[in-house]
Amino acid sequence: MDNVCKIFKSVWDDFPDTLDNDNYQFKNEKICNTYCNNNCDIIYCKTDNDKIMAGWIYLIKKLYESNLINDYAPNNMNIDEYIIIWLIHMLKLKDDSTIKSLNGFYDQYKNQCGGHTLVSTTDKDYSDIIDNIIDNKNYSVDMDKNLISKFYEAFKILCSMYNDINSDPIDCIKYLSKAKEFVDKYQNLLNDSDIGTKDSSYRKILSSLSTDYDNFKSYCNEKCHGCEQIPDLTDIRTKTFAQSYEDASSSTSIASKLIPVLLAFTIPFFLGIAYKYSLFGIDKQLPRQYLREKLKKIKKKMNHYM
């Protein structure tokens, strides 16, 4: 994860992830030289979205060159989560109704905007790798903008922790306050009701962040002292799941108390109907058989809940 964060930092430096007066703050000269083959007038680097795509492809190439991605899937399966989060976050900084899906947007960039020049180089064709990253995670631009931003912020804090203790000289001070900030954001995400009701991709991102945060604690012990003070996510996860269990148990308990009460009113109702049939001499087999079956089912349910 430390090498992943180093590569991301280089992209963050050139592609600031905030807007100024609704405009991107890209370092255009650096982008032209590093990401666009020294030519920002070329078709695949003209617009802001073109430059974002060029930066994204560059990010994938650097991860591949560092053996963090292979030809089939990332060695660390969390990496493709972060690659997609960065792309979605950058594209969603501005509202663009023309972007319907990542697959469609990428295909258009590659096939109609000259992006194939960056994807397929003389040294390597990255087409299959990029297709796998998009397809395997099945992300779309329809993902909630606010939630993706929250995941992105947590990921960036986590990377900042890794980059701090890999700096020269090593910074063994900032990571603790940043770890607490990460835990707060993780807690908010874990408690967010939308995370559980929306696409399961959200849960996968949360799991990735959790895993790499836990791994940071071990990594920190190799570099710094006092890493045992880093907050543990296990307690947070346990409390949250325990609360979910309590809520579910409470719902079951309410149901178990309420149903017998309802049944207590239902049985006399059916008995009353049976009495009417008897009183007026109505002795048709079908209604009587129907009532007997209903009463049997009601008694069976009462035995289950009593």
N, C-alpha and C positions, 0 to 999 in steps of 0.2 A: 504493500500500500504506500510505502514511503516514496518509491519511484513513480507510482501513479500520480501522487500529489505534486511531485516536482514538475512533471510534464504539464499537469493542469495549471500550475502556477505560471508557467511561461505563456500559456494561452490567456490566462486572466490578465496578465500584464498588458497584453496587446488588445484584448477585447474586454474593456471594462463592462461590467454587467449591470450598470445603472444608466438611466437616461438623464440628459440635461436639456431642459425645455423640450421634452419629447423627442430628443435626438440622441442617437448613439454617440458614444465618445471614443470611437475607434482611433487607434494610432495608425492612420492611413498609410503613412510612409513605411512603417515597419510591416504592416500587413501586405502592402504591395510587394515588398522585397522578399518577405519570408513565406507568404502563403499564396501569392498570386504570380509566381515566376517573374517578379520584377516588373509587372505590368498591370496596373489597375484599370487600364482602358480596355483590357481584353474582356470578352463577352462574359466569362464566368466570374468576374470580380467587379462588375459595374455597380450593382445595387448593394444595399446593406445586407439583405438576405443572401445574396451571392457571396459576400465576404464571410458571413457566418458559416455558410456551407463549406467554404474553402478552409476556414479555421477548424471546422469539425473534422473534415477529411485529413487535415494535417495532424490533428490530435490522434486520430486512429492510426495514422502512419507511424507516429512517434512511439505509440504504445506497442505497435507491432515490432518496430526496430529494437525495442527494449525487451523483446520476448515476453511481454505482458499479454499479448494477444497472439494466438496462432491462426492457422488457416481455417479452423473450424469453429472455435469458440475461445473466449478468454480463459487463460489459465486460472485466473481469479474470476469466478462467475459474477462477482459484484461489479466488475469494471464496466461491463456494458450497461448496467443500470445508470452509472454515473455519466457515461458518455451521452446517453439519451437525455438524461435530466438537464445537462448543460445545454444541449441543442434546443430542447423544448423551452427552457427558461429564456434563452436568448431570443428565440423567435417570438415568444409571447410578451416580451417587453413592450412591443407595439401590437396593437390589435390589427390583425390582417385576416380578413374574412376569405381571402383567396386560398389560404392554406387549409385544406380539408383533411389531409392525412400525411404522415411522414413518408409513407411509401410513394404516394403520388407526388409530393413535393420534391423528394429526392430524385425520382425518375425524371421529372421535368427538368430539374437542374442538370442532371447528368446527360440527358439525351437532347434537350432543346437549348440549353444555355452553355454548352461546351464543357460542363463539369467532367465529362469523361476524360478530358486531358489530365485532370488531377487524379482521377480514380485509377486510370490505367497508364502507368508510366513505363519507360523502357526497362526499369529494374523490377517492377512488380505490378501485377494487376490486383487491385484491392476490391474488385466488384463483389466477389463471393463473400468476403469478410464483412463488408458493409451490409450486404443483403441479409446475412445471418444475424447481424446485430439488430437490425430493424425487425426482421420477421420473428426471431426467436422470442423477443420480448413483447411483440404485438402492441407497441405503444401507438397512440394517435394524438394528434394535436387537440383532440376533444377533451383531453385530460384537464381537470380543473386547474385553472391558472394559479389561484391562490395556494392550493395544496402543493403544486409542483414547486412554487417559490419557497414554501416552507421546507420541503425536502432539500431543495437546492441550498438554502441557507445552512441547514444542519450539516450537509455534506461539505460545504466550504469551511465551516468551523472545524470540522474533523480534519480536513486536509491542512488547515492552518496549524493545527496541533502537531501534525507530522512534520510539516515544513519548519516549524520553530526548533524542534529538537534535532533537525538535520542542518540547521544553519551554521555558519562559521563566523564567529564562535557559536557553540551550541547554546540555545536559550532554554534553560530549565526552570523558568519562572512563569512564563505566560500560559503554559499548557494547563495549569490547574484552574485558573479562572475561565479559560475557554472550555475546559471539560465541564465545568458547572453550567456554562451557557448552553453547551450541547445537550446536556441532560435535561435542562428546562425545555428546550425545543423538542427533544424526543418525547418528553412527558406530554407536552401539548399535542403532539401528533398522535400519540398512543391514545389519548383521551378524546380525540376528535371523532365525533360520531360519523362524519362523512368517510373516514378511512375504512370503516367496516361496511358501509352501505354501498360504496362505489366499487370500481374495478379492482380485482385482486392484485393488480400490479402495484397498487399503493402499499399493500401489505408486504409485497416482495421487497420494495425499496426500503421499508422500515426494517425488515429483517437484515438487509445488506448493511445498513447503517449501524445496526446493533452489533453485528458480527465484527465489523471493522473497528468499532469503538472498543469492544472487548479485546481485540488484538492489539490495539494501541497501548493498553495497560502493560502488556508483556513487553512490547517494543520499548516502551518508556523506561522500564527497569534496566534495560541494557545500556541506556544513554544517561539517565539522570537518577538522582536520589529523591526520595519522598514521593515516589509514584503511587505508594499505597494509599495516599490521600485522595486519589482520583475517585470520584463517586462511582458506585456500582449500579449498573442498569438492572441487575437481577432483582433487586428489591422492588424497583419500579414495576417491572413486568409482573412479578408475583402479586403485588398489591392490585394491579389493574385486573389481572385475570381472576383474582379472588373476588373483587367487586362485581365482575361480570357474573361469576358463579352465584354470588349472593342475590343479585338481581333476578337471575333465572330461577333460583330456589324460591325467592319471594313470590314470583309470579305463579309458580307451581303450587305454593302453599295457599295463596288466595283462591286459586281455582279449586283446590281440594276442599276448601271450606264453603265456597259459593255453590258448587254443583249440588252437594247434598241438600242445600236449602231449596234450590230450584226444583229438585226432584220431589221434595216434600210437598210442594204445591202442585206438581204435575200429576202425581199418582191420584190424589183425590179427584182431580179434573177428569181423568180417564175412568175412574170408578163411577163418577157421576154420570158419565155418558152410558156406561154399562147398565147402571140402574134405570136410566130412562128407557133403554131398550127393553128391559125386563118389565117395567111398569106398564108400558103401553102394549105389551104383548108382541113386540117386534122380535122375531126370533130367526132372523136371517143368518145363515151360516157365515157368510162372508164378513159382515161387520163384527160379529162376535169373535171370529178367528183373528181378525186384524187387531182387535183390542187385546186379546190374550197375548199375542206376539209382542205388542207394544209394552204391556205390563212386565213381561219376562225380561225385556231389554232394560227397562227402567230399574228393576230389582237387581239385575246383574251389575249395572253401573253403581248402584248404591252400595253393594257389597264391596266393590272395588275401592270406593272412596271412604268407606266408614272405617 
